[in-house]
Amino acid sequence: MVITMKCPKCGSKTIVTKIFHKKTRTFRYRKCKNNKCGYKFKSVEMTATDWNYKAIVKKIKTIMDEVE
């Protein structure tokens, strides 16, 4: 099953333009397929062994600071 991430600006489908892996994380740079929008953004994937929501959100914020 393929799940396509939607553009947070307009809701259209997106394409992945770049992927790189860093330790236990996968970074994907994405672009909206809607030519009128063209919004670019990145997503981060990570494996979590527990579901401590606050800790996961804190990790994601730290990761995003490292990428920017």
N, C-alpha and C positions, 0 to 999 in steps of 0.2 A: 504494500500500500504506500502510495506517495502522497505526502501531505505538503501542500504549497502554502507558504506563509503569505499572508495578505499585507498590502501596503498600509501602514498605520495612518497615512494621510487620506487616501482615497478609497481604499478597500480592494483595489485591483490585485491581480496576481503579481508576483515578483520573480526575479531570476537571481541566482547566486553568481556573483562576478569574481569572487576570490574566496578561497578557503585556506586556513592554516591552523595547525595544531600546536598547542603549547601545554606541555605536561598532560593534565587530565581534562583540558578544555579544547573545544573546537570553536573557532571564530569563523563566521560567514559574513561576507560583505554582500549586500543585496541591493537591487535596483528595481523600482516599479516598472512594470511592462507598459503602463499607460504613458504614451508619449507626452500627453499634456501635463502629466504629473512629474514623472522621472525622479521621484524622491529616492535618495540613497540613505541606507542605514546599515547597521551591523547587528548580528545576533550572536549570542554566546551559548554554547551547549556545555553542560558539565554533568558528571555523574554524582548523584547524591546517595549516600548509604543510609541516611536517615532523613526524616522530613521535618526537621526543626526549621520552620518557615523563616523565623527572624534571622537565624544564622545563614540560611541560604541567600536571603536578600542582601545581607551584609557582604557575603562573599561576592555576589554578582556586582555590587557597587564597587568593591575593591578591584575586581577584574576590569570593569569598564574604565576605571581611573588609570589602570596600567596601559590600556590600549590607546586612550586618547592622548 
